[in-house]
């Protein structure tokens, strides 16, 4: 079968290659106007992610990025709330930004 030659193919097409993001920090925008930052420690073919050292960005609540550990998070009125490990459903991801350098 043609779809078996290039890897797993689903109704929507080929699955995303998330291996290059394994162990990298991602800033993820979710539906329901939430943003989280965490390190990818697992994923599946449906783009569900398991994140470690996860923090939720809450706009307008304080200043916790003084040492610039989270590039792209510059608003000093925002707050990062530690939520530990998190499982993110792939359907709820709107976009992500890798905060670490990725090798192809």
N, C-alpha and C positions, 0 to 999 in steps of 0.2 A: 504494500500500500504506500502511496506517495507520502502521506503525512508521517509515516513511521521513519522515513529516511533522515529527516532533519530534526528529530526529537519529538517530544510530545506536542500535539496540536489539539487545541480545543475549539469549541464553536466560534470563539472570538478571534482565533488565530494562534500564533505561537506564543508560548509563555515568555514572560520577561526574564532576562538573564540577571538575576540578583546576586550571583556569586561574587561579582566585583564589589558589592557593597557590604559583604560579610565582614564584620569587625569594624565597620566605619560608622561615624556619627551622622545621623540624618536629622534634618529639620522637616517635619511632616505636617502639612496642613490637612486637617480632616474636615468632613462635613460637620455641621453644627458649630461652625466658626471656632474650632479648637486647633491649637498648634502644640505639638510635642517635639521634644528633642531627645534622642536616645541612640544607643549603639546597637546595631543589628547583630543578633546572635542566633537567629533562625528565621526561616521563611518556608513557604510551600508553593505549589503550582498556582494557587489562587491569589498570590501576592499578599497573603496574610503574613504579618511580620511579628517576630518576637524581639522586643527591645529591652536592653539592660541599661541601668543607670538613667532611667527615663525621667524627664522633667516636663511638666506642662507649663507653657508660657501663658500667663494671665495678664492681659493688657491693663496698664494703668494702676498697678498695685504696689510698686516699690522698686528698689534697685538692687539687683544681685549679680550683675555681670561686670563687676568692677575689674576683675582680672582678665576679662575678654576671653574666657574659656569657650564661649559660644559665639563665633563670628556670625554676622547676620542678625544678631540680637543686640541692637544698639540703643533702643529706647530706654532711657534711664527710669522711666515711670512704669516699666513692665516688671513682672516678677516671675521667677522660675520656682515652681513648686515640685519638690522631689516626690515622684510616685513609684520609684523602684523599677521593678520589672513590669512590662506591659505586653499584652497581645493586641495587635491592631488588625482589624478585619480589612482585607484588601478592598472591599467595596466602599469603605468609608474614606479611603485615601483620595484626596483631590490632587495633591502634588507633593513632591519631596525635593529637598535640596541637600546634597551631600556636603557636609562641613569639613570633611577630610579629603586629602588628595587621593584620587582613584587611578589605579594603573589598569590599562586596557588589556 
